[in-house]
Amino acid sequence: MLKTFSVKEGNILIASRAWSDFAATLPLIRSFSLGSNFPPQYPIFAGPPIRYHFIFFTIVGLLEKIGVRIDWALNTLSVISFFLLCSAIYYLGKIIFKSGKVGFLSVILFLFNGSFGFLEFFKKNPLSVNTPITILQNTEFSSFGPYDGKIVSAFWSLNIFTNQRHLALAYAAFLFLVLLVYLFSKYPHELTWKKTVAIGLVLGLFPFIHLAAFAMMGIAILTFFLIYPEFRTKLFVLGLIALALAIPQYLYMGSSSTETQLLNPGYLVKNRTLQGYLIYWFMNLGITIILAFIGLILANKSQRKIFLPFLALFIAGNLFQFSPEAAANHKFFNLFAIGVNFFTAFFLVKVWNKQALEKIIAILLLLPLTLTGIIDFFPVVNDRYIELSDYPTNPTIRFIVQNTPKDSVFLNSQFLYDSASLAGRKIFMGWPYFPWATGYNTNARFRIMKTILEGSDKETTCRRLLREHIDYVETQEPTSFEDITTNYLLFEENFDNVFTNKQAKINIYNIKTSCSKLDLKTPY
């Protein structure tokens, strides 16, 4: 976590592989630390209520607000979350299979994924005496499907946790829920009504903490309802309490304006035939499919039941598309892989506990189960930094923080890492991928943005700006927006310039003072 995000001498250092995701993460944090974002809006799509789970980043923002440096605030919470995830994996394996070895090995299998991505690595780097050095110096993930056209997914490496800092906490919560239900299945009298209500209340908070995690925990509760008849009533009440808390959060977020086909089987599988599915998942899960199946046969009935909620996630992720971007379903499969790993670890420990020959076999089997993860660990370690000038050393950010209201809305001049975003102010629209993926209509907003920036007269432009509740317009030469030809002269001659950064060629115009003298009562 520290390697991929830090602060040095007033500059933010972001690992290149985290660069894109942090363009949405930092504005969200800063909207709570340097800005004012209550009730919450998505700060890179000002106006409508937020459609993205925000509590994790709210806490980071509040920590920065009280004086904790932003890298320590974010990294500390990230480290704690990842520690909780590893702990949850360990204790699930240890308690369910009554073996610390299974718990420990389950963590190892999680950290170093067992896909066949290493085959792609050795295509580029044939096996030789220099292979260990090549791995240590590696800067590229072995496979990054579907973005590089390869079959093995990009979502198996630790990169997803350094980029999506709130993801580990969501997974940890799911696994602790599974562990609790397993323990209650062994000791039903321990699930009192007070505990039922408490668990329901905690689960009900998750739409704002992690929306996908809430959906996945809902699938798990439904699975437990079916397989544990001894406390169905309490599970039903627990689910009702969680829903009662969750529904107002869903209503606040509102419905998506981006069309999403809910029933969309296939995930990222290109060849959607039975053969295509089998090849895709064999390549992505590796030999753990075979070993976990054997472990499942060797497990007892209560242990096998724990596999069912993970299997339900796998089925749901393959059948449904829960967001505009199909790749976002990777969250379901990462958890499924964790569930599968328990049974693979159980089988390997069974083999290890026999004679010396079996110990050698267990070690040999462990190699292909971790090799891709080992190879893909070093692109994170060897990544380069991209440096951002931050507050207060950046003069544009400093001006915005010190001279504009905290709840101001800016018509931004950049999609990524706009100065207003880093100053905690909301911007009209950041990089369209992020708001689009959360369900906002980015095409309509881009057209409005284009119309304003290409405007030809002050009155019409003022009307549009005020209608969109924009307080400041920020321009920069040359523009970074494709398909927009900004009319710089319109703003220079007709709007109040309150700040100029000559070095960066940035100008900021105050809309309220510029448009206050016009008769704008009639609609345009």
URVEN-V575570 format. One record per pair of residues at least 6 apart in sequence whose C-alpha atoms are under 7 Angstrom apart, sorted by the first residue. I is the first residue (numbers start at 1). J is the second residue. Records with the same first field share a line. If there is no record, write none. Layout:
I=J  J
//
This chain:
1=75  78  79  162
2=75
4=14  15  18  162
5=13  14  15  71
6=12  13  14  71
7=13  71
10=389  390  391  393
11=387  388  389  390
12=387  388  389  390
13=385  386  387  388
14=385  386  387
15=383  384  385  386
16=383  384  385  386
18=163
21=163
23=416  417
24=434
26=422
27=43  421  422  424
28=43  57
29=57  58  60  61
30=61  422  423  424
31=37  43  424  425
32=58  61  62
33=61  62  64  65  424
34=65  423  424
35=406  407  424  425
36=406  407
37=407
40=49  50
41=47  48  49  50
42=49  50
43=426  427
44=426  427  428  429  430
45=427  428  429  430  435
46=409  426  427  428  429
49=252  253
50=253
51=253  438
52=438
53=207  208  209  210  211
54=208  209
55=208  209
56=166  209
60=73  74
63=73
64=70  73
78=165  166
81=168  169
82=168  169
84=172
85=168  169  171  172
86=107
88=172  175  176
89=103  106  107
90=103  104  106  107
91=103
92=103  179
93=102  103  106  342
94=100  102  103
96=303
101=349
102=342  345  346  349
105=345
106=341  342  345
109=341  369  370
110=338
111=373
112=370  372  373  374
113=156  157  369  370  372  373
114=285  286  288  368  369  370  371  372  373
115=283  284  285  286  372
116=283  284  286  372
117=142  143  152  372
118=142  371  372
120=142  143
121=142
135=375
136=378
137=378
138=378  379
139=378  379  382  383
140=379
141=376  379
142=376
143=150  152  153  154
144=150  152  153  154
145=151  152  153  154
146=153
151=280
152=283  284
153=284
155=330
157=373  376
159=380
161=167  168
170=210  213
174=213  217
184=190  191
196=234  238
197=238
199=238
200=238  239  241  242
201=241  242
203=214  242
204=241  242  243  245  246
205=245  246
206=214
207=214  246  249
208=249
216=313
220=309
223=309
225=232  235
256=439  440
257=439  440  441
258=324  436  439  440  441
259=324
260=323  324
261=321
262=320  321  322
263=319  320  321
264=319  320  321
265=318  319  320
266=272  318  319
267=317  318  326
268=327
269=277  280
288=344  369
291=344  347
292=340  341  343  344
294=347
295=343  344  346  347
296=304  343
307=339
310=335  336  339
311=336
313=332  336
314=332  333  336
317=329  332  333
321=329
323=437
324=437  439
325=437
348=362
351=358  359  362
352=358  359  362
391=397  398
392=398
396=419  501
397=419  420  422  423
400=420  423
401=423
406=425
407=425
408=425  426  471
409=425  426  427  428  470  471  472
410=420  426  427  428  470  471  472  473  474
411=427  428  470  472  473  474
412=418  427  428  473  474
413=474  475  476  479
414=480
415=430  431
416=430  431
420=427
421=427
432=442
435=442
436=442
450=484
452=461  464
453=486  487
454=485  486  487
455=461  487
456=490
457=490
458=494
460=524
462=515
463=520  524
471=510  511  512
472=508  509  510  511
473=508  509  510
474=506  507  508  509
475=506  507  508
476=505  506  507
477=505  506
495=509  510  514
496=509  510  513  514
497=507  508  509  510
498=508  509  510
499=507  508
500=506  507  508
501=507
//
